[in-house]
């Protein structure tokens, strides 16, 4: 076993929404080869990217994340819209948005960030902007993709999220693979193996 794992904390999307996103992306893929599209099985909402994490920190992280998640009720989240980071003139990331009316999603991300800082992880410097990355730009000539996305955003789909997941990211030539390490139920202090 490696002495460290490349990790992040995420909310996983149900298969129905992953399939709907795949259907949304399919016609966009035909417009340009200048985007590296995220595989449907890899679509998720990142709450906190941790990077290479020593295995020695895993036990403390498990306890900390279980404690944080126990204090949150399941979240009702709407997946909808479309946009680009940093802006439409210089797009680098193509995304679909997430809305959660109670404000608890943002509080969850802030709490995870603050608690993991106690274990030595750096604080987030940018405000939390909930989104699902659907593609990363590798060639600036994607005007047709951006135009179509902004004119025809992803139609609203609702999901109930009852857990967050500590995910491992493995980088490969063919793209990243994500594997659940542990899952933490909201309102529940039990740990579940990925």
Secondary structure, DSSP 8 states (H G I E B T S, - for coil): --SEEEEEEEEE--HHHHHHHHHHHHHHHTT-SSEEE--GGG-EEEEEEEEEEEGGGHHHHHHHHHHHHHT---EEEEEEEEEEES-STT--EEEEEEE-TTSHHHHHHHHHHHHHHTTT-----S----EEEEEEESSS--HHHHHHHHHS-EEEEEEEE-EEEEEEEE--TT--EEEEEEEEETT---EEE-
